[in-house]
Amino acid sequence: MIDLRTRTVLVTGASSGIGAACARAFARSGARLILCARRIERLHDAAPELRDLGAADLHMFQLDVRDQQAVEKAIDGLPPQWRAIDILVNNAGLSRGLDPIQQGSIQDWDEMIDTNVKGLLYVSRAVLPGMVERSAGHVINIGSIAGHEVYPKGNVYCATKHAVRAITRGMLMDLFGTGVRVSTVDPGLVETEFSVVRFRGDDERAATVYQGLAPLTPDDVAEAVHYCATRPPHVNVQEMILMPSAQATATMVDRR
């Protein structure tokens, strides 16, 4: 098992949900944390807890991963002691709307593609050369069951998560022999702000997504991410699908 006390971990979208849970999980292992998100105030609010949990050190900055120039500037501008990133958790992502494709919002499509696909690529492109140069590192992408199946009205969101899965497979091939590991953790229903964001603040509609079952928690997913990151160097968890016991597929959910 890898000791994370000397490792530097970058988590994108770390202000809430799975990203915030990943930050807590790595803090408990004594890792050095680089956290970024659009809502920088939430990161500052979380800092005392992360230090109490055991984070060796913290570096935080505001970032919208959709902005390629901002991503490049942020990574290139890291202080010298923070530039050697050992683990990258590509967590930033979202869903917008749940409409048949003929009624879909172009704005929603652009936001999902720009965040879930292009944002992941921008951050990976900025971080990976350093990992390759050091012959060590680990990229962990947060995918989804939507990257394995397509469900009605999930058209573009499912497409973006299929893209994440394909990009992960491409990374595995392109980074073969470099010493850099690549994983994807693909959860089913996780109770976060995901549905609130998807339905643009409609809390009542968002709550119905998780009614009648025990969904995954962000901590469940973070534990899976932490597991991938701490395997011995000769072990790589390429893909992990994580589902609530009450969910068999993207659409088969036992609500009791």
N, C-alpha and C positions, 0 to 999 in steps of 0.2 A: 504494500500500500504506500502511495506517495505521501510524503510529509509536506503539507501545504504551508508550513510556517515560514518557508523561505520563498514562497511563490507569489507572483504578482498576477492578480486576476482582474480583468476588465469585464464589466457587465454593462450592457447597453439597456436602456429602458428600465433603469434600476429604481425608479421612484415609487413603484407600486407592484402589486401582483406577484407574478413569478420572478421578475427581476429583483424586487425587494427581498423576496424569500431566498433567492440565490445569494444575495449579499449577506444575509444573516447566516446562511449555511456555511459560507466560506469564512465569515468572521469567526465563527465558533472553532474553526480549524486554525485560526491564527494567521490567515493569509493577509497579504497587503492588497487593499482593494482600490481599484480605479472604478468609479461609478459615474455614469453619465445618463442624462435624461433631459427632456424639455423642461420639466418642472423642477428646477434646481432647488427651490425652497423645500421641497419634500426630501431631497437628499440631505440638506443641512439639518432638517428636523430628525432624520434617522441616525445621524452621525453619533450622538451620545450612546444610543443603544448598541450600535455596531462596535464601538470601542469597548463598551461593557461586556459584550459577548466575546471579545478577545481579538478583534482585528489588530494586526500588528501596526498598520498605518492606513491612512485614508487619503485619497486624492479625488476630488469631485469637480466636475465641470458641466455646464449646460451644453446640450447638443441635440440637434434635430438630425437624425441619421439620413434624412432625405436630402440634405444639403451637402453635396460632395465636397465642395471647397471647404466648408466648415469642418467636415470630418477629417480631411487631409491636414488642415491647419491645426486641429486639436491634437491629433496623433503626433504630427511632426513637432508640435510645440510642447510636448510633455517634458517636464524637468528631467535632467539626465538620469536621476535615480529611479524614474518611473518608466523609462523607455523599453526596458526588457520585459515585455508582457509574456507571461508563461501560459496563461489560459484566457481565451476570449470566449465569453458567453454572448452569442448573438441572440438577444432576447427581444429587442425592440420590435414591436409588430402590433397590428390591430385589424379589426374587421369593421366595415361600414355597410349598413343596410342588409336587407334580406328580401331581395326583389327578383322576380323573373328577369332574365337578361334583357328582354325587350322593353322593360321599364326601368332598367338600372340607371343609376346616376354616374355620369362620366367623372364628376368630381370625386365620388366615392371610389371608383375604379382606380383613378390616378393616385389617390392617397394610399390605397392598399398596395398597389404595385410599387410605388415610390418608397414606401416604408418597409414592407415585408421582403421585397426582392432586391431593389436597388440599394436600399439602406444597408441590408446585410452584406451586399457585395462591396459597397464603398468602405465599410469598416474592415471587412476581411482584407481587401486590397491594401489598406493602409497598414495593417498589423502583420500580415503574413510574411513580407520580406524579412523582417527582423527575426521571426521564428525560423525561417529557412536558413538565414545567415548563422544562427546559433545552433542549428540542427536539433532544435527542441521546441516543443510547444504543443498546444492542444486547442482546437477550435470546437466548441460545442454549440450547435445550432438548435434553437427551439422551434421545432416543427409543429405538426398537428396530425390528428387522425384525418383531418381534411386534406393532408398530403398523400393519403392512401386511398381515399374514396371521394366521390363527388356526391353531394346531396342537393335536393331541389332548392333553388334560389341561393345556393352557396357559390354559384358559378365562378366569379372572379376571385373571391377569397380562397376557394379550393384551388384555383389555378395558381395563386401565389404560393400556397403551401406545397403543391406539387413541384413548383419551381425550387423551393427550398430543399426538398428531397433530392431533386436532380442536381442542384448545385453541390449538395453535400457529397453525392456520389462522384461528381466531377472533381471536387477537392481531394477525395480519397485517392483518385487516380493521379491527379497532377502533383500531389505531395508525396506520392509513393517513393520511399527511399530517402526522404529528407529528414526523418526523425520527428515530423510533425503529425500528431494524431488528429483525427476528425471524427466527431460523433454527432448524432442528432437524437434529441429526446422529443417524442411525438405524443402529446397527451390528448385524451378525450375531453370530456366536460370538466372544466376547472372553474370553480367559483371565484372570479376576480372582477375587475371593472370591465372585462371584455365585452359582456353583453350590454352594459350601460353605454359603452362607447359605440358599439354596433348600432344601438337604437337611439343614439344621440341624446342621452340623458333621461330616457324613459325608464325610470326605476321599476315601475310596475310591470312593464313588459319584460324587462330584463330578469326580474325575479322569477317569472314563469319558466324560464329556461332550466332552472335548478329545482323546481318544485317536485316533491314526491320521490326524491332520491338523495343519496349522499354522494355529491360530486367529489372529485379530487380537490384538494386544497393546494394553494401555491407551495406550501411546505412539502407536500408530496412530490411535486415536480422538482423542487430544489434538491430534495434528497436524491432523486435519480440523477440529476446533473452532477451533484457532488460525488456520487458513486462512480460515474464515468470518469471524472477528473482524478480520482484517487486510486484507480487501478494501477498495478505495477507497470513499469515502462513497456514490458513485452506484451501487454494486453490492451486491446482497443475495442471498446464497445461501439460498434459502428452505428447501430440503430436500436433504439428502445421505444416500444409502444407502451404507453401507460394509460390504463383505462380505469374508471370506477367499476366496481363489481357489478353495478346495475346497468352497465352499458356494454353492448356486444359489438355494435358498429356505430358509425356516425349518427344513424337515425334509429337504431334499435335500443330503446331505453326503457327499463322497467321502472315505472312510476307507481309506487304503492302508497 
